[in-house]
Amino acid sequence: MRNDRHDEPLSAEELELFLQYLHRFANHDVDQFVLMEVGDPDHPCYMNLSRAPVPGTDRAPYRRP
């Protein structure tokens, strides 16, 4: 799944779909953790999705959309 519209932000509708898919992905595809590199290959974004925060991490800053 690729999209060439990398130079524009998500619309409100796209953001809502993204969050729905992210919740679904977390519920059905994340066993313990998932590591991903996404975005611009020259300036990637590294994602670490896991079932638990890093030990000692304050959970208060995490928001639930």
Predicted model as a PDB file, atoms N, CA, C, CB and O in Angstrom, pLDDT in the B-factor column:
MODEL        1                                                                  
ATOM      1  N   MET A   1       0.852  -1.176   0.000  1.00 51.00           N  
ATOM      2  CA  MET A   1       0.000   0.000   0.000  1.00 51.00           C  
ATOM      3  C   MET A   1       0.893   1.232   0.000  1.00 51.00           C  
ATOM      4  CB  MET A   1      -0.967   0.002   1.224  1.00 51.00           C  
ATOM      5  O   MET A   1       1.544   1.529   1.002  1.00 51.00           O  
ATOM      6  N   ARG A   2       0.927   1.926  -1.081  1.00 61.00           N  
ATOM      7  CA  ARG A   2       1.770   3.112  -1.209  1.00 61.00           C  
ATOM      8  C   ARG A   2       0.914   4.292  -1.648  1.00 61.00           C  
ATOM      9  CB  ARG A   2       2.927   2.868  -2.216  1.00 61.00           C  
ATOM     10  O   ARG A   2      -0.079   4.130  -2.356  1.00 61.00           O  
ATOM     11  N   ASN A   3       1.316   5.469  -1.218  1.00 65.00           N  
ATOM     12  CA  ASN A   3       0.624   6.691  -1.585  1.00 65.00           C  
ATOM     13  C   ASN A   3       1.691   7.731  -1.894  1.00 65.00           C  
ATOM     14  CB  ASN A   3      -0.349   7.175  -0.448  1.00 65.00           C  
ATOM     15  O   ASN A   3       2.619   7.918  -1.107  1.00 65.00           O  
ATOM     16  N   ASP A   4       1.572   8.399  -3.014  1.00 69.00           N  
ATOM     17  CA  ASP A   4       2.571   9.389  -3.413  1.00 69.00           C  
ATOM     18  C   ASP A   4       2.280  10.778  -2.879  1.00 69.00           C  
ATOM     19  CB  ASP A   4       2.666   9.443  -4.904  1.00 69.00           C  
ATOM     20  O   ASP A   4       2.969  11.723  -3.265  1.00 69.00           O  
ATOM     21  N   ARG A   5       1.301  10.948  -2.019  1.00 71.00           N  
ATOM     22  CA  ARG A   5       0.931  12.267  -1.481  1.00 71.00           C  
ATOM     23  C   ARG A   5       1.685  12.554  -0.186  1.00 71.00           C  
ATOM     24  CB  ARG A   5      -0.591  12.347  -1.235  1.00 71.00           C  
ATOM     25  O   ARG A   5       1.081  12.948   0.811  1.00 71.00           O  
ATOM     26  N   HIS A   6       2.997  12.358  -0.200  1.00 71.00           N  
ATOM     27  CA  HIS A   6       3.802  12.517   1.010  1.00 71.00           C  
ATOM     28  C   HIS A   6       3.974  13.976   1.412  1.00 71.00           C  
ATOM     29  CB  HIS A   6       5.159  11.886   0.811  1.00 71.00           C  
ATOM     30  O   HIS A   6       4.376  14.252   2.542  1.00 71.00           O  
ATOM     31  N   ASP A   7       3.680  14.916   0.518  1.00 80.00           N  
ATOM     32  CA  ASP A   7       3.925  16.323   0.813  1.00 80.00           C  
ATOM     33  C   ASP A   7       2.708  17.029   1.399  1.00 80.00           C  
ATOM     34  CB  ASP A   7       4.363  17.034  -0.436  1.00 80.00           C  
ATOM     35  O   ASP A   7       2.705  18.256   1.492  1.00 80.00           O  
ATOM     36  N   GLU A   8       1.688  16.299   1.791  1.00 87.00           N  
ATOM     37  CA  GLU A   8       0.513  16.938   2.386  1.00 87.00           C  
ATOM     38  C   GLU A   8       0.041  16.149   3.605  1.00 87.00           C  
ATOM     39  CB  GLU A   8      -0.625  17.057   1.348  1.00 87.00           C  
ATOM     40  O   GLU A   8       0.183  14.927   3.650  1.00 87.00           O  
ATOM     41  N   PRO A   9      -0.518  16.844   4.588  1.00 91.00           N  
ATOM     42  CA  PRO A   9      -0.987  16.158   5.795  1.00 91.00           C  
ATOM     43  C   PRO A   9      -2.262  15.365   5.524  1.00 91.00           C  
ATOM     44  CB  PRO A   9      -1.231  17.168   6.920  1.00 91.00           C  
ATOM     45  O   PRO A   9      -2.923  15.550   4.502  1.00 91.00           O  
ATOM     46  N   LEU A  10      -2.587  14.490   6.451  1.00 90.00           N  
ATOM     47  CA  LEU A  10      -3.839  13.740   6.357  1.00 90.00           C  
ATOM     48  C   LEU A  10      -5.023  14.674   6.562  1.00 90.00           C  
ATOM     49  CB  LEU A  10      -3.871  12.595   7.391  1.00 90.00           C  
ATOM     50  O   LEU A  10      -4.954  15.611   7.357  1.00 90.00           O  
ATOM     51  N   SER A  11      -6.094  14.419   5.853  1.00 90.00           N  
ATOM     52  CA  SER A  11      -7.335  15.146   6.102  1.00 90.00           C  
ATOM     53  C   SER A  11      -7.935  14.600   7.397  1.00 90.00           C  
ATOM     54  CB  SER A  11      -8.345  15.005   4.893  1.00 90.00           C  
ATOM     55  O   SER A  11      -7.469  13.580   7.905  1.00 90.00           O  
ATOM     56  N   ALA A  12      -8.937  15.247   7.926  1.00 93.00           N  
ATOM     57  CA  ALA A  12      -9.600  14.777   9.144  1.00 93.00           C  
ATOM     58  C   ALA A  12     -10.163  13.364   8.936  1.00 93.00           C  
ATOM     59  CB  ALA A  12     -10.732  15.755   9.557  1.00 93.00           C  
ATOM     60  O   ALA A  12     -10.080  12.518   9.826  1.00 93.00           O  
ATOM     61  N   GLU A  13     -10.727  13.123   7.769  1.00 94.00           N  
ATOM     62  CA  GLU A  13     -11.279  11.803   7.479  1.00 94.00           C  
ATOM     63  C   GLU A  13     -10.178  10.741   7.394  1.00 94.00           C  
ATOM     64  CB  GLU A  13     -12.073  11.841   6.172  1.00 94.00           C  
ATOM     65  O   GLU A  13     -10.339   9.626   7.889  1.00 94.00           O  
ATOM     66  N   GLU A  14      -9.054  11.105   6.759  1.00 92.00           N  
ATOM     67  CA  GLU A  14      -7.938  10.165   6.657  1.00 92.00           C  
ATOM     68  C   GLU A  14      -7.347   9.872   8.032  1.00 92.00           C  
ATOM     69  CB  GLU A  14      -6.853  10.720   5.722  1.00 92.00           C  
ATOM     70  O   GLU A  14      -6.988   8.731   8.323  1.00 92.00           O  
ATOM     71  N   LEU A  15      -7.245  10.888   8.871  1.00 93.00           N  
ATOM     72  CA  LEU A  15      -6.729  10.684  10.220  1.00 93.00           C  
ATOM     73  C   LEU A  15      -7.633   9.748  11.014  1.00 93.00           C  
ATOM     74  CB  LEU A  15      -6.588  12.025  10.946  1.00 93.00           C  
ATOM     75  O   LEU A  15      -7.145   8.879  11.736  1.00 93.00           O  
ATOM     76  N   GLU A  16      -8.937   9.917  10.886  1.00 95.00           N  
ATOM     77  CA  GLU A  16      -9.880   9.034  11.574  1.00 95.00           C  
ATOM     78  C   GLU A  16      -9.723   7.593  11.095  1.00 95.00           C  
ATOM     79  CB  GLU A  16     -11.324   9.513  11.352  1.00 95.00           C  
ATOM     80  O   GLU A  16      -9.718   6.668  11.907  1.00 95.00           O  
ATOM     81  N   LEU A  17      -9.596   7.396   9.778  1.00 95.00           N  
ATOM     82  CA  LEU A  17      -9.370   6.052   9.242  1.00 95.00           C  
ATOM     83  C   LEU A  17      -8.046   5.471   9.733  1.00 95.00           C  
ATOM     84  CB  LEU A  17      -9.392   6.081   7.712  1.00 95.00           C  
ATOM     85  O   LEU A  17      -7.976   4.300  10.105  1.00 95.00           O  
ATOM     86  N   PHE A  18      -6.999   6.294   9.732  1.00 93.00           N  
ATOM     87  CA  PHE A  18      -5.698   5.847  10.217  1.00 93.00           C  
ATOM     88  C   PHE A  18      -5.798   5.351  11.656  1.00 93.00           C  
ATOM     89  CB  PHE A  18      -4.670   6.981  10.116  1.00 93.00           C  
ATOM     90  O   PHE A  18      -5.267   4.289  11.981  1.00 93.00           O  
ATOM     91  N   LEU A  19      -6.471   6.105  12.520  1.00 95.00           N  
ATOM     92  CA  LEU A  19      -6.607   5.700  13.920  1.00 95.00           C  
ATOM     93  C   LEU A  19      -7.427   4.425  14.055  1.00 95.00           C  
ATOM     94  CB  LEU A  19      -7.249   6.818  14.736  1.00 95.00           C  
ATOM     95  O   LEU A  19      -7.115   3.569  14.882  1.00 95.00           O  
ATOM     96  N   GLN A  20      -8.470   4.296  13.250  1.00 96.00           N  
ATOM     97  CA  GLN A  20      -9.262   3.060  13.277  1.00 96.00           C  
ATOM     98  C   GLN A  20      -8.412   1.863  12.863  1.00 96.00           C  
ATOM     99  CB  GLN A  20     -10.488   3.183  12.352  1.00 96.00           C  
ATOM    100  O   GLN A  20      -8.452   0.812  13.503  1.00 96.00           O  
ATOM    101  N   TYR A  21      -7.641   2.030  11.785  1.00 96.00           N  
ATOM    102  CA  TYR A  21      -6.776   0.942  11.322  1.00 96.00           C  
ATOM    103  C   TYR A  21      -5.675   0.657  12.341  1.00 96.00           C  
ATOM    104  CB  TYR A  21      -6.157   1.288   9.953  1.00 96.00           C  
ATOM    105  O   TYR A  21      -5.322  -0.502  12.558  1.00 96.00           O  
ATOM    106  N   LEU A  22      -5.133   1.690  12.963  1.00 95.00           N  
ATOM    107  CA  LEU A  22      -4.081   1.490  13.953  1.00 95.00           C  
ATOM    108  C   LEU A  22      -4.605   0.697  15.149  1.00 95.00           C  
ATOM    109  CB  LEU A  22      -3.519   2.842  14.416  1.00 95.00           C  
ATOM    110  O   LEU A  22      -3.933  -0.219  15.622  1.00 95.00           O  
ATOM    111  N   HIS A  23      -5.786   1.036  15.637  1.00 95.00           N  
ATOM    112  CA  HIS A  23      -6.393   0.272  16.737  1.00 95.00           C  
ATOM    113  C   HIS A  23      -6.615  -1.177  16.324  1.00 95.00           C  
ATOM    114  CB  HIS A  23      -7.730   0.910  17.172  1.00 95.00           C  
ATOM    115  O   HIS A  23      -6.334  -2.095  17.093  1.00 95.00           O  
ATOM    116  N   ARG A  24      -7.114  -1.380  15.121  1.00 96.00           N  
ATOM    117  CA  ARG A  24      -7.350  -2.739  14.628  1.00 96.00           C  
ATOM    118  C   ARG A  24      -6.044  -3.503  14.498  1.00 96.00           C  
ATOM    119  CB  ARG A  24      -8.073  -2.704  13.280  1.00 96.00           C  
ATOM    120  O   ARG A  24      -5.964  -4.671  14.880  1.00 96.00           O  
ATOM    121  N   PHE A  25      -5.020  -2.852  13.961  1.00 95.00           N  
ATOM    122  CA  PHE A  25      -3.699  -3.463  13.827  1.00 95.00           C  
ATOM    123  C   PHE A  25      -3.156  -3.855  15.205  1.00 95.00           C  
ATOM    124  CB  PHE A  25      -2.722  -2.495  13.114  1.00 95.00           C  
ATOM    125  O   PHE A  25      -2.636  -4.957  15.379  1.00 95.00           O  
ATOM    126  N   ALA A  26      -3.276  -2.954  16.178  1.00 94.00           N  
ATOM    127  CA  ALA A  26      -2.782  -3.240  17.531  1.00 94.00           C  
ATOM    128  C   ALA A  26      -3.526  -4.415  18.156  1.00 94.00           C  
ATOM    129  CB  ALA A  26      -2.921  -2.001  18.423  1.00 94.00           C  
ATOM    130  O   ALA A  26      -2.915  -5.236  18.840  1.00 94.00           O  
ATOM    131  N   ASN A  27      -4.820  -4.506  17.932  1.00 94.00           N  
ATOM    132  CA  ASN A  27      -5.618  -5.577  18.528  1.00 94.00           C  
ATOM    133  C   ASN A  27      -5.380  -6.938  17.872  1.00 94.00           C  
ATOM    134  CB  ASN A  27      -7.082  -5.228  18.440  1.00 94.00           C  
ATOM    135  O   ASN A  27      -5.487  -7.969  18.536  1.00 94.00           O  
ATOM    136  N   HIS A  28      -5.060  -6.953  16.585  1.00 95.00           N  
ATOM    137  CA  HIS A  28      -5.008  -8.231  15.867  1.00 95.00           C  
ATOM    138  C   HIS A  28      -3.634  -8.640  15.355  1.00 95.00           C  
ATOM    139  CB  HIS A  28      -5.932  -8.177  14.725  1.00 95.00           C  
ATOM    140  O   HIS A  28      -3.417  -9.816  15.064  1.00 95.00           O  
ATOM    141  N   ASP A  29      -2.703  -7.699  15.237  1.00 94.00           N  
ATOM    142  CA  ASP A  29      -1.414  -8.020  14.617  1.00 94.00           C  
ATOM    143  C   ASP A  29      -0.215  -7.864  15.534  1.00 94.00           C  
ATOM    144  CB  ASP A  29      -1.215  -7.165  13.426  1.00 94.00           C  
ATOM    145  O   ASP A  29       0.858  -8.393  15.246  1.00 94.00           O  
ATOM    146  N   VAL A  30      -0.384  -7.140  16.642  1.00 94.00           N  
ATOM    147  CA  VAL A  30       0.752  -6.919  17.538  1.00 94.00           C  
ATOM    148  C   VAL A  30       0.700  -7.958  18.654  1.00 94.00           C  
ATOM    149  CB  VAL A  30       0.740  -5.465  18.124  1.00 94.00           C  
ATOM    150  O   VAL A  30      -0.142  -7.894  19.551  1.00 94.00           O  
ATOM    151  N   ASP A  31       1.612  -8.906  18.575  1.00 93.00           N  
ATOM    152  CA  ASP A  31       1.689  -9.937  19.604  1.00 93.00           C  
ATOM    153  C   ASP A  31       2.427  -9.378  20.822  1.00 93.00           C  
ATOM    154  CB  ASP A  31       2.402 -11.212  19.062  1.00 93.00           C  
ATOM    155  O   ASP A  31       1.819  -9.153  21.869  1.00 93.00           O  
ATOM    156  N   GLN A  32       3.716  -9.158  20.688  1.00 93.00           N  
ATOM    157  CA  GLN A  32       4.510  -8.558  21.753  1.00 93.00           C  
ATOM    158  C   GLN A  32       4.982  -7.168  21.357  1.00 93.00           C  
ATOM    159  CB  GLN A  32       5.707  -9.444  22.095  1.00 93.00           C  
ATOM    160  O   GLN A  32       4.881  -6.224  22.139  1.00 93.00           O  
ATOM    161  N   PHE A  33       5.502  -7.047  20.130  1.00 93.00           N  
ATOM    162  CA  PHE A  33       5.965  -5.753  19.640  1.00 93.00           C  
ATOM    163  C   PHE A  33       6.073  -5.794  18.120  1.00 93.00           C  
ATOM    164  CB  PHE A  33       7.328  -5.376  20.275  1.00 93.00           C  
ATOM    165  O   PHE A  33       6.073  -6.866  17.514  1.00 93.00           O  
ATOM    166  N   VAL A  34       6.165  -4.616  17.515  1.00 95.00           N  
ATOM    167  CA  VAL A  34       6.377  -4.470  16.079  1.00 95.00           C  
ATOM    168  C   VAL A  34       7.332  -3.295  15.899  1.00 95.00           C  
ATOM    169  CB  VAL A  34       5.013  -4.245  15.295  1.00 95.00           C  
ATOM    170  O   VAL A  34       7.129  -2.231  16.485  1.00 95.00           O  
ATOM    171  N   LEU A  35       8.367  -3.484  15.097  1.00 96.00           N  
ATOM    172  CA  LEU A  35       9.304  -2.421  14.781  1.00 96.00           C  
ATOM    173  C   LEU A  35       9.135  -2.066  13.309  1.00 96.00           C  
ATOM    174  CB  LEU A  35      10.775  -2.844  15.099  1.00 96.00           C  
ATOM    175  O   LEU A  35       9.101  -2.954  12.457  1.00 96.00           O  
ATOM    176  N   MET A  36       9.029  -0.762  13.001  1.00 95.00           N  
ATOM    177  CA  MET A  36       8.835  -0.328  11.617  1.00 95.00           C  
ATOM    178  C   MET A  36       9.675   0.900  11.316  1.00 95.00           C  
ATOM    179  CB  MET A  36       7.356  -0.034  11.344  1.00 95.00           C  
ATOM    180  O   MET A  36       9.945   1.725  12.188  1.00 95.00           O  
ATOM    181  N   GLU A  37      10.082   0.997  10.052  1.00 96.00           N  
ATOM    182  CA  GLU A  37      10.675   2.227   9.535  1.00 96.00           C  
ATOM    183  C   GLU A  37       9.727   2.716   8.452  1.00 96.00           C  
ATOM    184  CB  GLU A  37      12.152   2.001   8.978  1.00 96.00           C  
ATOM    185  O   GLU A  37       9.471   2.000   7.484  1.00 96.00           O  
ATOM    186  N   VAL A  38       9.200   3.933   8.606  1.00 91.00           N  
ATOM    187  CA  VAL A  38       8.212   4.465   7.666  1.00 91.00           C  
ATOM    188  C   VAL A  38       8.583   5.891   7.271  1.00 91.00           C  
ATOM    189  CB  VAL A  38       6.792   4.427   8.282  1.00 91.00           C  
ATOM    190  O   VAL A  38       9.478   6.502   7.855  1.00 91.00           O  
ATOM    191  N   GLY A  39       7.882   6.404   6.274  1.00 87.00           N  
ATOM    192  CA  GLY A  39       8.089   7.784   5.848  1.00 87.00           C  
ATOM    193  C   GLY A  39       9.152   7.904   4.782  1.00 87.00           C  
ATOM    194  O   GLY A  39       9.487   6.938   4.096  1.00 87.00           O  
ATOM    195  N   ASP A  40       9.674   9.106   4.658  1.00 86.00           N  
ATOM    196  CA  ASP A  40      10.691   9.443   3.669  1.00 86.00           C  
ATOM    197  C   ASP A  40      11.955   8.626   3.931  1.00 86.00           C  
ATOM    198  CB  ASP A  40      11.004  10.961   3.698  1.00 86.00           C  
ATOM    199  O   ASP A  40      12.481   8.663   5.044  1.00 86.00           O  
ATOM    200  N   PRO A  41      12.458   7.887   2.932  1.00 89.00           N  
ATOM    201  CA  PRO A  41      13.664   7.088   3.142  1.00 89.00           C  
ATOM    202  C   PRO A  41      14.871   7.917   3.587  1.00 89.00           C  
ATOM    203  CB  PRO A  41      14.005   6.350   1.876  1.00 89.00           C  
ATOM    204  O   PRO A  41      15.753   7.410   4.281  1.00 89.00           O  
ATOM    205  N   ASP A  42      14.911   9.195   3.186  1.00 93.00           N  
ATOM    206  CA  ASP A  42      16.029  10.059   3.594  1.00 93.00           C  
ATOM    207  C   ASP A  42      15.860  10.586   5.021  1.00 93.00           C  
ATOM    208  CB  ASP A  42      16.163  11.234   2.627  1.00 93.00           C  
ATOM    209  O   ASP A  42      16.841  10.964   5.660  1.00 93.00           O  
ATOM    210  N   HIS A  43      14.634  10.611   5.517  1.00 92.00           N  
ATOM    211  CA  HIS A  43      14.338  11.084   6.878  1.00 92.00           C  
ATOM    212  C   HIS A  43      13.276  10.176   7.485  1.00 92.00           C  
ATOM    213  CB  HIS A  43      13.857  12.580   6.874  1.00 92.00           C  
ATOM    214  O   HIS A  43      12.150  10.617   7.716  1.00 92.00           O  
ATOM    215  N   PRO A  44      13.615   8.918   7.746  1.00 93.00           N  
ATOM    216  CA  PRO A  44      12.599   7.964   8.208  1.00 93.00           C  
ATOM    217  C   PRO A  44      12.105   8.253   9.620  1.00 93.00           C  
ATOM    218  CB  PRO A  44      13.152   6.563   8.153  1.00 93.00           C  
ATOM    219  O   PRO A  44      12.744   8.955  10.404  1.00 93.00           O  
ATOM    220  N   CYS A  45      10.969   7.696   9.900  1.00 94.00           N  
ATOM    221  CA  CYS A  45      10.383   7.721  11.232  1.00 94.00           C  
ATOM    222  C   CYS A  45      10.423   6.281  11.735  1.00 94.00           C  
ATOM    223  CB  CYS A  45       8.903   8.311  11.225  1.00 94.00           C  
ATOM    224  O   CYS A  45       9.935   5.368  11.069  1.00 94.00           O  
ATOM    225  N   TYR A  46      10.998   6.089  12.892  1.00 96.00           N  
ATOM    226  CA  TYR A  46      11.107   4.750  13.461  1.00 96.00           C  
ATOM    227  C   TYR A  46      10.003   4.554  14.483  1.00 96.00           C  
ATOM    228  CB  TYR A  46      12.498   4.525  14.106  1.00 96.00           C  
ATOM    229  O   TYR A  46       9.844   5.360  15.400  1.00 96.00           O  
ATOM    230  N   MET A  47       9.249   3.489  14.323  1.00 94.00           N  
ATOM    231  CA  MET A  47       8.121   3.212  15.212  1.00 94.00           C  
ATOM    232  C   MET A  47       8.360   1.922  15.973  1.00 94.00           C  
ATOM    233  CB  MET A  47       6.806   3.128  14.419  1.00 94.00           C  
ATOM    234  O   MET A  47       8.821   0.927  15.415  1.00 94.00           O  
ATOM    235  N   ASN A  48       8.042   1.959  17.240  1.00 92.00           N  
ATOM    236  CA  ASN A  48       8.122   0.787  18.091  1.00 92.00           C  
ATOM    237  C   ASN A  48       6.755   0.649  18.750  1.00 92.00           C  
ATOM    238  CB  ASN A  48       9.289   0.906  19.158  1.00 92.00           C  
ATOM    239  O   ASN A  48       6.427   1.395  19.673  1.00 92.00           O  
ATOM    240  N   LEU A  49       5.963  -0.300  18.280  1.00 93.00           N  
ATOM    241  CA  LEU A  49       4.652  -0.561  18.866  1.00 93.00           C  
ATOM    242  C   LEU A  49       4.792  -1.773  19.768  1.00 93.00           C  
ATOM    243  CB  LEU A  49       3.555  -0.791  17.763  1.00 93.00           C  
ATOM    244  O   LEU A  49       5.230  -2.835  19.325  1.00 93.00           O  
ATOM    245  N   SER A  50       4.425  -1.619  21.028  1.00 93.00           N  
ATOM    246  CA  SER A  50       4.581  -2.734  21.951  1.00 93.00           C  
ATOM    247  C   SER A  50       3.408  -2.801  22.918  1.00 93.00           C  
ATOM    248  CB  SER A  50       5.896  -2.613  22.721  1.00 93.00           C  
ATOM    249  O   SER A  50       2.644  -1.847  23.064  1.00 93.00           O  
ATOM    250  N   ARG A  51       3.286  -3.939  23.568  1.00 92.00           N  
ATOM    251  CA  ARG A  51       2.214  -4.169  24.531  1.00 92.00           C  
ATOM    252  C   ARG A  51       2.479  -3.504  25.874  1.00 92.00           C  
ATOM    253  CB  ARG A  51       2.016  -5.647  24.733  1.00 92.00           C  
ATOM    254  O   ARG A  51       1.568  -3.395  26.695  1.00 92.00           O  
ATOM    255  N   ALA A  52       3.700  -3.059  26.113  1.00 89.00           N  
ATOM    256  CA  ALA A  52       4.037  -2.429  27.392  1.00 89.00           C  
ATOM    257  C   ALA A  52       5.022  -1.293  27.152  1.00 89.00           C  
ATOM    258  CB  ALA A  52       4.630  -3.466  28.386  1.00 89.00           C  
ATOM    259  O   ALA A  52       5.865  -1.389  26.260  1.00 89.00           O  
ATOM    260  N   PRO A  53       4.930  -0.222  27.931  1.00 88.00           N  
ATOM    261  CA  PRO A  53       5.927   0.846  27.781  1.00 88.00           C  
ATOM    262  C   PRO A  53       7.286   0.378  28.289  1.00 88.00           C  
ATOM    263  CB  PRO A  53       5.483   2.119  28.538  1.00 88.00           C  
ATOM    264  O   PRO A  53       7.392  -0.624  28.996  1.00 88.00           O  
ATOM    265  N   VAL A  54       8.305   1.113  27.918  1.00 86.00           N  
ATOM    266  CA  VAL A  54       9.640   0.814  28.407  1.00 86.00           C  
ATOM    267  C   VAL A  54       9.611   0.882  29.932  1.00 86.00           C  
ATOM    268  CB  VAL A  54      10.699   1.801  27.812  1.00 86.00           C  
ATOM    269  O   VAL A  54       9.034   1.817  30.488  1.00 86.00           O  
ATOM    270  N   PRO A  55      10.218  -0.084  30.622  1.00 90.00           N  
ATOM    271  CA  PRO A  55      10.202  -0.064  32.086  1.00 90.00           C  
ATOM    272  C   PRO A  55      10.650   1.292  32.643  1.00 90.00           C  
ATOM    273  CB  PRO A  55      11.101  -1.173  32.634  1.00 90.00           C  
ATOM    274  O   PRO A  55      11.645   1.868  32.204  1.00 90.00           O  
ATOM    275  N   GLY A  56       9.889   1.777  33.615  1.00 93.00           N  
ATOM    276  CA  GLY A  56      10.182   3.064  34.239  1.00 93.00           C  
ATOM    277  C   GLY A  56       9.567   4.254  33.531  1.00 93.00           C  
ATOM    278  O   GLY A  56       9.731   5.388  33.980  1.00 93.00           O  
ATOM    279  N   THR A  57       8.859   4.017  32.428  1.00 92.00           N  
ATOM    280  CA  THR A  57       8.232   5.104  31.676  1.00 92.00           C  
ATOM    281  C   THR A  57       6.933   5.522  32.334  1.00 92.00           C  
ATOM    282  CB  THR A  57       7.978   4.684  30.223  1.00 92.00           C  
ATOM    283  O   THR A  57       6.123   4.678  32.719  1.00 92.00           O  
ATOM    284  N   ASP A  58       6.734   6.835  32.464  1.00 92.00           N  
ATOM    285  CA  ASP A  58       5.481   7.377  32.989  1.00 92.00           C  
ATOM    286  C   ASP A  58       4.421   7.252  31.905  1.00 92.00           C  
ATOM    287  CB  ASP A  58       5.646   8.867  33.447  1.00 92.00           C  
ATOM    288  O   ASP A  58       4.611   7.759  30.800  1.00 92.00           O  
ATOM    289  N   ARG A  59       3.326   6.597  32.196  1.00 90.00           N  
ATOM    290  CA  ARG A  59       2.272   6.400  31.188  1.00 90.00           C  
ATOM    291  C   ARG A  59       1.390   7.634  31.016  1.00 90.00           C  
ATOM    292  CB  ARG A  59       1.406   5.209  31.568  1.00 90.00           C  
ATOM    293  O   ARG A  59       0.611   7.692  30.065  1.00 90.00           O  
ATOM    294  N   ALA A  60       1.487   8.615  31.901  1.00 91.00           N  
ATOM    295  CA  ALA A  60       0.623   9.799  31.855  1.00 91.00           C  
ATOM    296  C   ALA A  60       0.693  10.564  30.532  1.00 91.00           C  
ATOM    297  CB  ALA A  60       0.987  10.725  32.978  1.00 91.00           C  
ATOM    298  O   ALA A  60      -0.355  10.994  30.049  1.00 91.00           O  
ATOM    299  N   PRO A  61       1.867  10.760  29.918  1.00 90.00           N  
ATOM    300  CA  PRO A  61       1.899  11.531  28.657  1.00 90.00           C  
ATOM    301  C   PRO A  61       1.248  10.815  27.475  1.00 90.00           C  
ATOM    302  CB  PRO A  61       3.328  11.856  28.301  1.00 90.00           C  
ATOM    303  O   PRO A  61       0.916  11.459  26.480  1.00 90.00           O  
ATOM    304  N   TYR A  62       1.059   9.506  27.562  1.00 88.00           N  
ATOM    305  CA  TYR A  62       0.453   8.768  26.443  1.00 88.00           C  
ATOM    306  C   TYR A  62      -1.013   9.133  26.348  1.00 88.00           C  
ATOM    307  CB  TYR A  62       0.622   7.230  26.618  1.00 88.00           C  
ATOM    308  O   TYR A  62      -1.744   9.068  27.336  1.00 88.00           O  
ATOM    309  N   ARG A  63      -1.447   9.523  25.139  1.00 87.00           N  
ATOM    310  CA  ARG A  63      -2.859   9.835  24.964  1.00 87.00           C  
ATOM    311  C   ARG A  63      -3.529   8.727  24.167  1.00 87.00           C  
ATOM    312  CB  ARG A  63      -3.040  11.199  24.263  1.00 87.00           C  
ATOM    313  O   ARG A  63      -2.904   8.066  23.338  1.00 87.00           O  
ATOM    314  N   ARG A  64      -4.776   8.546  24.429  1.00 87.00           N  
ATOM    315  CA  ARG A  64      -5.534   7.514  23.722  1.00 87.00           C  
ATOM    316  C   ARG A  64      -6.544   8.208  22.816  1.00 87.00           C  
ATOM    317  CB  ARG A  64      -6.249   6.536  24.724  1.00 87.00           C  
ATOM    318  O   ARG A  64      -7.527   8.774  23.293  1.00 87.00           O  
ATOM    319  N   PRO A  65      -6.295   8.162  21.489  1.00 83.00           N  
ATOM    320  CA  PRO A  65      -7.214   8.854  20.564  1.00 83.00           C  
ATOM    321  C   PRO A  65      -8.540   8.116  20.449  1.00 83.00           C  
ATOM    322  CB  PRO A  65      -6.576   8.993  19.170  1.00 83.00           C  
ATOM    323  O   PRO A  65      -9.429   8.553  19.718  1.00 83.00           O  
TER     324      PRO A  65                                                      
ENDMDL                                                                          
END                                                                             
